[in-house]
Amino acid sequence: MREITRTRLTAMAKSSRATPEELREARERLKEIEAELAQIELLPETKSGEEREKRYERVLRLRAMRDEFERRYPIRQPRQPNSLTLALVMTVASFLVCALCGGTFYAAYSYFTQKPDPVATGDLFWSDMKTQNYADIRSNLMTALLRGSNDPGQFSAIAQQADQEFGVVTADTLTSESGDLTQNATLVYNVTRTQGKRTTVYATTLQLVFAAGSWAISDYGSAFTPPATGATPTPGASGTTTPGATPAGSTTPGG
């Protein structure tokens, strides 16, 4: 009983935000009370049992003491959250969750439904042409059928021979695109090769097909050799050479 009373008093004192001095005083007071109780002789009814009426009086007395203590040291109840604030927080949180779910769904839908642009593959092709990265063209931008018909060494040799004869590719301009652009595409470019002060401009066509989730080149036309293959370009007054026409559908060896 003493231990329960001590624990309850300590808890009440802490819940009322008592100061350290008040807690020390409370502990000292408890010790004094325990000392006084130790000196009090137990009544005969305590040893042999207590009558119901006296026990009831004792309970009432203890309740009165507890009520008096709570009046002197009221227990502070935790503040309840404002209902309006709580509703606002829940609304904002719900909106943010819905927006996050919607954005995730849209990103996933776009990722799985959109198809790459064939022009992007064409841009990669001409970027590799300008940097003479012919190994990347053969390995990553061609269809398996076209790649199989081109020996790696022969393919690089043809590309390098074109660079030596007509100059390296320095510019490309997309002039038209056709096809359904979902399964096949035809891209026509004006290509500029530069060798010293001599500039050669010619048109060429890339054929692309969509397979396995990406676009690949199935025919690179005269990209590596201008249509006037074997002819010696004659520089004009401006230093620009336009090779002669080539029959439609012609490609370079290996193309």
Solvent accessible surface area in square Angstrom, and as a share of the most:
residue,aa,sasa,rsa
1,M,153,0.68
2,R,127,0.46
3,E,110,0.49
4,I,101,0.51
5,T,54,0.31
6,R,95,0.35
7,T,82,0.48
8,R,121,0.44
9,L,50,0.25
10,T,49,0.29
11,A,57,0.44
12,M,21,0.09
13,A,12,0.09
14,K,130,0.55
15,S,46,0.29
16,S,19,0.12
17,R,177,0.65
18,A,22,0.17
19,T,64,0.37
20,P,84,0.53
21,E,95,0.43
22,E,75,0.34
23,L,36,0.18
24,R,122,0.45
25,E,117,0.52
26,A,40,0.31
27,R,128,0.47
28,E,98,0.44
29,R,122,0.44
30,L,22,0.11
31,K,125,0.53
32,E,91,0.41
33,I,59,0.30
34,E,46,0.21
35,A,52,0.41
36,E,90,0.40
37,L,74,0.37
38,A,77,0.60
39,Q,149,0.66
40,I,110,0.56
41,E,144,0.65
42,L,114,0.57
43,L,106,0.53
44,P,99,0.62
45,E,48,0.22
46,T,80,0.47
47,K,150,0.64
48,S,103,0.66
49,G,43,0.41
50,E,62,0.28
51,E,107,0.48
52,R,185,0.67
53,E,117,0.52
54,K,97,0.41
55,R,115,0.42
56,Y,129,0.49
57,E,104,0.47
58,R,87,0.32
59,V,51,0.29
60,L,77,0.38
61,R,133,0.49
62,L,70,0.35
63,R,126,0.46
64,A,59,0.46
65,M,119,0.53
66,R,104,0.38
67,D,59,0.30
68,E,78,0.35
69,F,47,0.20
70,E,62,0.28
71,R,163,0.59
72,R,159,0.58
73,Y,75,0.29
74,P,85,0.53
75,I,74,0.38
76,R,152,0.56
77,Q,145,0.64
78,P,104,0.66
79,R,233,0.85
80,Q,148,0.66
81,P,95,0.60
82,N,93,0.48
83,S,90,0.58
84,L,140,0.70
85,T,77,0.45
86,L,92,0.46
87,A,55,0.43
88,L,114,0.57
89,V,83,0.48
90,M,112,0.50
91,T,88,0.51
92,V,74,0.42
93,A,44,0.34
94,S,60,0.39
95,F,141,0.59
96,L,107,0.53
97,V,88,0.50
98,C,88,0.53
99,A,54,0.42
100,L,129,0.64
101,C,78,0.47
102,G,40,0.38
103,G,41,0.40
104,T,84,0.49
105,F,149,0.62
106,Y,153,0.58
107,A,61,0.47
108,A,43,0.34
109,Y,126,0.48
110,S,30,0.19
111,Y,157,0.60
112,F,161,0.67
113,T,73,0.42
114,Q,127,0.57
115,K,103,0.43
116,P,66,0.41
117,D,76,0.39
118,P,8,0.05
119,V,29,0.17
120,A,51,0.40
121,T,13,0.08
122,G,0,0.00
123,D,76,0.39
124,L,103,0.51
125,F,0,0.00
126,W,1,0.00
127,S,57,0.37
128,D,17,0.09
129,M,1,0.00
130,K,82,0.35
131,T,92,0.54
132,Q,78,0.35
133,N,65,0.33
134,Y,9,0.03
135,A,71,0.55
136,D,41,0.21
137,I,0,0.00
138,R,44,0.16
139,S,63,0.41
140,N,103,0.53
141,L,12,0.06
142,M,7,0.03
143,T,24,0.14
144,A,73,0.56
145,L,155,0.77
146,L,12,0.06
147,R,71,0.26
148,G,66,0.63
149,S,74,0.48
150,N,5,0.03
151,D,81,0.42
152,P,74,0.47
153,G,50,0.48
154,Q,99,0.44
155,F,5,0.02
156,S,34,0.22
157,A,56,0.44
158,I,31,0.16
159,A,0,0.00
160,Q,94,0.42
161,Q,113,0.50
162,A,4,0.03
163,D,18,0.09
164,Q,136,0.61
165,E,66,0.30
166,F,2,0.01
167,G,2,0.02
168,V,55,0.32
169,V,3,0.02
170,T,67,0.39
171,A,42,0.32
172,D,37,0.19
173,T,80,0.46
174,L,60,0.30
175,T,72,0.42
176,S,56,0.36
177,E,80,0.36
178,S,61,0.39
179,G,46,0.44
180,D,77,0.40
181,L,72,0.36
182,T,67,0.39
183,Q,93,0.41
184,N,65,0.33
185,A,1,0.01
186,T,32,0.19
187,L,0,0.00
188,V,43,0.25
189,Y,1,0.00
190,N,63,0.33
191,V,0,0.00
192,T,29,0.17
193,R,0,0.00
194,T,44,0.25
195,Q,68,0.30
196,G,71,0.68
197,K,200,0.85
198,R,50,0.18
199,T,33,0.19
200,T,0,0.00
201,V,48,0.27
202,Y,11,0.04
203,A,56,0.44
204,T,6,0.04
205,T,42,0.24
206,L,0,0.00
207,Q,68,0.30
208,L,1,0.01
209,V,53,0.30
210,F,32,0.13
211,A,60,0.47
212,A,114,0.88
213,G,48,0.47
214,S,55,0.36
215,W,11,0.04
216,A,19,0.15
217,I,0,0.00
218,S,41,0.27
219,D,40,0.21
220,Y,3,0.01
221,G,9,0.09
222,S,17,0.11
223,A,0,0.00
224,F,3,0.01
225,T,17,0.10
226,P,0,0.00
227,P,32,0.20
228,A,20,0.16
229,T,92,0.53
230,G,68,0.65
231,A,51,0.40
232,T,120,0.70
233,P,20,0.13
234,T,112,0.65
235,P,76,0.48
236,G,41,0.40
237,A,124,0.96
238,S,99,0.64
239,G,16,0.15
240,T,54,0.32
241,T,8,0.05
242,T,107,0.62
243,P,20,0.12
244,G,48,0.46
245,A,110,0.85
246,T,48,0.28
247,P,107,0.67
248,A,110,0.85
249,G,79,0.76
250,S,52,0.34
251,T,56,0.33
252,T,11,0.06
253,P,95,0.59
254,G,34,0.33
255,G,25,0.24
